[in-house]
Amino acid sequence: MSSREIVLWLDERWYDALERHIKGESLQEKLEDYLDELCNNLLPDYEYEQISKDIYKEHMEREAQRETDRRFAVFRVTEHGEQSCFLVEQPINLLSAARSMRNYIQAENPSTDFGHYCAAAREITPDEFNAYTQERCEHSGRVTGAFEIDLGEGTFSSLDAGGGWSAYSIKAVSTAVYKATRKQGMSDAFYQARLAEELAGKELATQTQPAHNMDMGLTLR
């Protein structure tokens, strides 16, 4: 959609006076209302309606494309006996999630719940979490990771794109992240491959759902 800029010059005294007397909106908003009214009054109905439809169609197409291009990850976290689900509008993979978890559990005095530890976290419902995990299994490309972290039981589960959950102890994941990333200056692809190597054979069980009610007896700090 192309747009054309309209520049208006107004004596500053008129501008200041109008701003003082306009209630509930700015002068710019008021002028935009006048411009819309001008279009509505001067243009024939058929032309006004056609242009409005075209603008709305283009807007919806852009929104649909923006939604298709989204990349995000979802988490289900149990902490202090309470479970919450949240979404992070970032392309978080296993390496990123494991690093965030390690940083959190190693903080001297973590002041926030893990659900708000990741930047830009947004709470979602359990049903939304389940829908996004299903979408990951369907390879839409939007959901880059789905994770379940139980800080009380000491488990970390990750859903791969094939639909299988892999569960590990938090201690094992934290140690694996440390070993995989201690060499500085390498690419993310290198660190991801090293993390996969470090986690190989450390799965708690072969399952299709995250682990629950497993007393790992771990000390996280």
N, C-alpha and C positions, 0 to 999 in steps of 0.2 A: 504494500500500500504506500503510495506516494503522498506527501503532504506539502503544503506551501505555507511559508511563514508570512504572517501579516504583522507589520511593525507600525505602531501608532506612537506619535509624539504628543505629549501633553505637558503643559506647564506644571511644574512641580507643585505649585500652590493649589491648582485644581485637583491634582492627584491626592495630595494630603487631605484636602477638604472632603473629597469623595470617600476616601478610606475611613475618615472619622464618622461619616453619616451612614455608610452602608452597614446594615446589621446582619450578622450571622454568616457573611461570606466576604471574600475579597473582591477588589475591583476587577481583577482578572476573571474570576468566576462569574461576576455580573456581566462582563462583556461577552463571555462565552455563551451565556444564556441569551443575550441580545442577538448574537450571531446566529444561534440556532433558531431563534424566533424569526429572524430575517429570512433564513433559508425556507422555513416553513410557510411564511406568508408570500414570498415572491415566486417561489418555484411552483409549477403545476403539480397537482397531487401525484400524477403518475410518475413524474421525474423524481420528486422527493422520495416516494416510496421505493423506487428502483435503486436509487443511490443508497438509501438506508439499508435495503436488503443486501446490496453488494458489500457494504462496509461490515455488516454483521456477519456475512458469510466468510469474509476474509479474516475477521477476528476469530471466529470459531475454528477456522483452518489453522491459524497460528497457534491457538490454544491446544488443539489436538496434536500438532507437531511438537509443541513444547512438552506435552505430557509424554509423548513417545520418546523424546530425547532425555527424559529424566533418568538419573542414575542415583539409587539410594539403597540403604541397607536397613534391616529391621532387627530389633532385639526384643527378647523377653527375659527380664531380669527378676530374680528373686533375691531380696535383701531385707534383713530385719524381719523376716517372716511375711513380707508383703511382696506381691508379684505385680510388675508393671510392664507394659509394652511400649516401645517407642520407635520412632523412625528418624533416621539421620539423612538429610539431603546431601549425601556425599557418597561417592563410589567406594564404600568400605569393603575390603576383602578380608580374608582370614588373617593375613599379616597385620593389617591395620587394627582389626578388632582385638587381636591378641596383644598387640602393643598397648592399646588403650587400657585393657584389663590389667596388664602388668604394671603400668604406670599408676593405676588407681590403687591396687593392693599394696604397692610399695610406698605410697605417700605416707609421710609421718603422721599426719592428722587429716585424713580426707574429710573435707567439710561438706561434701555433697554426695547424694546417692549416685550410684553408677549410672542410673537412668538419665542423669543430667550431666554426666562427666564428658560425654562426647559433645563437641560443638554443634549447635543448631539442632539439638534433639527435640523432637515433638512427640508428645504422648499420643498413642493410638489405642484402639480397643483390642481385646483378644481376638475378636472376629476379624478385624482388619489384619492383625498379625498373621492369622491362619490363611487369609486370602492372599497375602503377599508371599507366604511360603509356598503356597500352591502355584503362584505365578512364577516363582523362581524355578520350580520343577518343570514348568512349561516353557522355559527358555525364552521369555519375552525380551530379556536383555536389560530390563529396567532394574531389577532387584539384584544387586551385585553380591549380597550376602544376607543370610538369615542366621541368627545366633540365639542360643539360650544359655544364660549364665545364672547359675545358682550359687550365690556367694555363701549361703549357709551350708549347703551340702558339699561345696567345693568342686563343682563340675562346670565344664565349658563344652557346649555342643555347637557344632557347625553343620549347616545343611548344604550339601554340594548340589550342583545344578542337575545331577541325575536323580535327585529325590531322596538320597540317603543321609541320615543324620550320623555324624561321628562324634562320640563323646570322649572327653579326656578329663583328667583331674586338672584343676586350675594350677596346681603346683607343677605338673608336667608341662603345661602350656607356657607358663611363665619361664620355666627353665629353658624350654625349646626356643622361645623368642630371644632370650639372652644369648644363647649359643649361636643362633642363626644370624643375629645382627651385630655381633661384636666386632666383625671386620668392617672398618669404616670405608666409606667412599664407593660402595658397590651399588648396583642398580636394584630397584625393587624386585625385578624378576629373579635376580640372584638370591635375595633374601627370602622370597617366597619359596624358591626351590629348596633352599637350606632348611627352612621351617618345615616343609613337607618331609624332608629327610629326618629331621630331629623328632617329628611326631610319629613317624612310621613305627608300627608295632606297639604303640602306647594307648590305643583305643581301649576304652573301658568295656565296650560290648558292641556287637553288631546289631543294629536296631534301626527302625524306621522312625522312631520318635525320640526326643531327648530323654536323657536319664532323669528319673525322679526317685526321691526317697532312698538315696544310696548314701550311707554314712561313710564318708571318705576319711574322717578323722584327721583333717589337714589343718596345719597352722599356716595361715596365709602370709604372715609377716616374718 
